[in-house]
C-alpha cells in the first residue's frame, strides 16, 4: 500500500511540475500580450513557479530539503500576484501594495521569531492565501460590475482569477496546518496530503492555460 502511494505521489509530482509548460506554451504563442503589464506579471509568476519546481526537483533528487524553496516561492509568488492585482484593480492599488510590505514583514517575523526558513511557515502562507483569496473576490465583483453584457467566460482574466481562487481556496486548510503536517505526520500521510496539493496545482495551471487561450485583440486589455 505504501509503495502504491509512493508511486502515485511521484507520478503526480511530475505531472504537477510539467503542467506549468501548458500555460507557458499559450503565453509564448500569444506573446503580443506581453506588451501589457498584467500579462508580463502573469508570465513572471509562471516562470517563478517553473524555476521553483526545477529547484525543488534537483534538491529532492539529491536528498536536500526543499522547504526553503517552498517558503521563498510563496513570498515571491504572493508579491508578483499582488502587483498583478494592483494593476487590475486600480481602486484598491494602494491597499494591495501595502499588503506586499505586510507579507514581507510577516515572512521575516516567521523566519526569525517563530519558525525558521527550513520549516514550513504556516502563518505566513496562511496570510498569503487569505489575502490572495480576497484579491480574487474583489476582482470577481469588479468583473461583474464592469462587464454586465459580455460573456464573462470568454474573458482571459476570469479564468486566470479562477485559477488563483481555486488554488488558494482548496489548499487553505492544508496551508493552515502545514507546519504540523510536515513535523508530525508519518511519511505516507504527508505524501497523501501532498498528492492533494499537486492535484490542485495541476488544475490551477490548466485554468491559467484556459485563460491565456482566450486572449484575443478585443479582450487583451483585461
C-alpha positions in Angstrom: 0.0 0.0 0.0 2.8 2.4 1.0 4.6 1.6 -2.3 1.5 2.4 -4.3 1.1 5.7 -2.5 4.8 6.5 -3.3 4.4 5.6 -7.0 1.2 7.6 -7.3 2.7 10.6 -5.4 5.8 10.6 -7.6 3.8 10.4 -10.8 1.6 13.3 -9.7 4.7 15.3 -8.7 6.0 15.0 -12.3 2.5 15.9 -13.7 2.4 18.9 -11.4 5.9 20.0 -12.4 5.3 19.7 -16.1 1.8 21.2 -16.1 3.4 24.6 -15.9 4.5 24.1 -19.5 0.9 24.3 -20.7 0.2 27.9 -19.7 3.7 28.9 -20.7 3.1 27.5 -24.2 0.0 29.7 -24.6 1.8 32.7 -23.2 4.7 32.3 -25.7 2.2 31.6 -28.5 0.4 34.8 -27.8 3.5 36.8 -26.8 2.0 40.0 -28.1 0.1 40.3 -24.8 3.4 40.8 -23.0 3.0 44.5 -24.1 0.6 44.7 -21.2 1.9 44.8 -17.6 -0.7 42.4 -16.2 0.3 39.7 -18.7 4.0 40.3 -18.1 3.4 39.8 -14.4 1.5 36.6 -15.1 4.5 35.5 -17.2 6.8 36.2 -14.3 4.5 34.2 -12.0 4.6 31.3 -14.3 8.4 31.4 -14.7 8.9 31.7 -11.0 6.8 28.6 -10.5 8.7 26.7 -13.1 12.1 27.7 -11.5 10.8 26.7 -8.1 9.7 23.3 -9.4 13.0 22.7 -11.1 15.0 23.7 -8.0 12.8 21.6 -5.8 13.2 18.6 -8.1 17.0 18.9 -8.1 17.2 19.3 -4.3 14.9 16.4 -3.7 16.8 14.2 -6.1 20.0 14.9 -4.1 18.1 14.4 -0.8 18.3 18.1 0.3 15.4 19.9 2.0 13.0 21.6 -0.4 11.1 23.6 2.3 13.3 26.7 2.0 12.5 26.8 -1.7 8.8 26.5 -0.9 8.8 29.3 1.6 10.7 31.7 -0.6 8.5 30.7 -3.6 5.3 31.7 -1.7 6.8 35.1 -0.7 7.9 35.8 -4.3 4.7 34.5 -5.9 2.5 36.4 -3.5 4.4 39.6 -4.3 4.0 39.1 -8.0 0.3 38.3 -7.6 -0.2 41.5 -5.6 1.5 43.6 -8.3 -0.8 41.9 -10.9 -4.0 42.6 -8.9 -2.8 46.2 -8.2 -2.7 46.6 -12.0 -6.1 45.1 -12.4 -7.8 46.8 -9.5 -6.9 50.5 -9.7 -9.2 51.5 -6.9 -7.5 49.1 -4.5 -4.0 49.6 -5.7 -2.6 51.3 -2.6 -4.1 48.8 -0.2 -2.8 45.9 -2.3 0.7 47.3 -2.5 0.7 47.8 1.3 -0.1 44.1 1.7 3.2 43.3 0.0 5.1 45.1 2.8 2.9 43.3 5.4 3.6 40.0 3.8 7.3 40.5 3.7 7.3 41.6 7.4 5.3 38.5 8.3 7.8 36.3 6.4 10.8 37.8 8.3 8.9 37.5 11.6 8.0 33.9 10.9 11.6 33.1 9.8 13.5 34.7 12.7 11.0 34.6 15.6 8.6 31.7 15.1 9.7 29.1 12.6 12.9 29.0 10.5 13.5 29.1 6.8 13.8 25.3 6.9 10.4 24.9 8.5 7.1 25.2 6.6 5.9 28.6 7.6 2.2 28.1 8.1 1.4 31.5 9.5 2.9 33.3 6.5 1.5 31.0 3.9 -2.0 31.3 5.5 -1.8 35.1 5.4 -0.7 35.0 1.8 -3.6 32.6 1.0 -6.3 34.7 2.7 -5.1 37.9 1.0 -4.9 36.2 -2.4 -8.5 34.9 -1.9 -9.5 38.4 -1.0 -8.0 39.7 -4.3 -9.9 37.2 -6.3 -13.3 38.0 -4.6 -12.8 41.8 -5.3 -11.8 41.1 -8.9 -14.9 38.9 -9.4 -17.0 41.8 -8.2 -15.1 44.1 -10.5 -15.8 41.9 -13.5 -19.5 41.6 -12.7 -19.9 45.4 -12.3 -17.9 46.4 -15.3 -18.9 43.8 -17.9 -22.6 43.0 -17.4 -23.3 42.4 -21.1 -20.3 40.3 -22.0 -19.9 36.6 -21.9 -17.6 36.5 -18.9 -16.2 33.0 -19.7 -14.5 34.5 -22.8 -12.6 36.9 -20.7 -9.0 35.7 -20.1 -8.6 37.1 -16.6 -11.9 35.5 -15.5 -10.1 32.1 -15.8 -6.8 33.4 -14.5 -8.6 34.8 -11.5 -10.4 31.5 -11.1 -7.1 29.6 -11.1 -5.8 31.8 -8.2 -9.1 31.4 -6.3 -9.2 27.6 -6.8 -5.6 27.0 -5.8 -5.7 29.0 -2.6 -9.2 28.1 -1.5 -8.7 24.3 -2.0 -5.3 24.4 -0.3 -6.1 26.8 2.5 -6.8 24.0 5.1 -3.5 22.4 4.1 -1.6 25.6 4.4 -3.1 26.4 7.8 -1.8 23.1 9.2 1.3 22.8 7.0 3.8 23.1 9.9 2.0 20.4 11.9 1.7 18.2 8.8 5.3 18.2 7.9 6.6 17.9 11.5 4.1 15.3 13.0 2.5 13.1 10.3 4.0 9.9 9.0 5.7 9.9 5.7 2.8 8.2 3.9 0.4 10.7 5.4 2.5 13.6 4.2 2.6 12.1 0.8 -1.2 11.8 0.7 -1.6 15.4 1.7 1.0 16.5 -0.9 -0.9 14.5 -3.6 -3.9 16.7 -2.9 -1.8 19.8 -3.3 -0.1 18.7 -6.5 -3.5 17.8 -8.0 -4.8 21.3 -7.2 -1.6 22.8 -8.6 -2.1 21.0 -11.9 -5.7 22.2 -12.1 -4.5 25.7 -11.4 -2.1 25.6 -14.3 -4.8 24.2 -16.6 -7.0 27.1 -15.7 -4.2 29.5 -16.4 -3.8 27.9 -19.8 -7.6 28.2 -20.5 -7.4 31.9 -19.7 -4.5 32.5 -22.0 -6.1 30.5 -24.7 -9.0 33.0 -24.7 -6.7 36.0 -25.3 -7.7 38.0 -28.4 -7.2 41.5 -29.7 -10.6 42.5 -28.3 -10.1 41.4 -24.8 -6.3 41.8 -24.3 -6.9 44.8 -22.1 -8.5 42.7 -19.4 
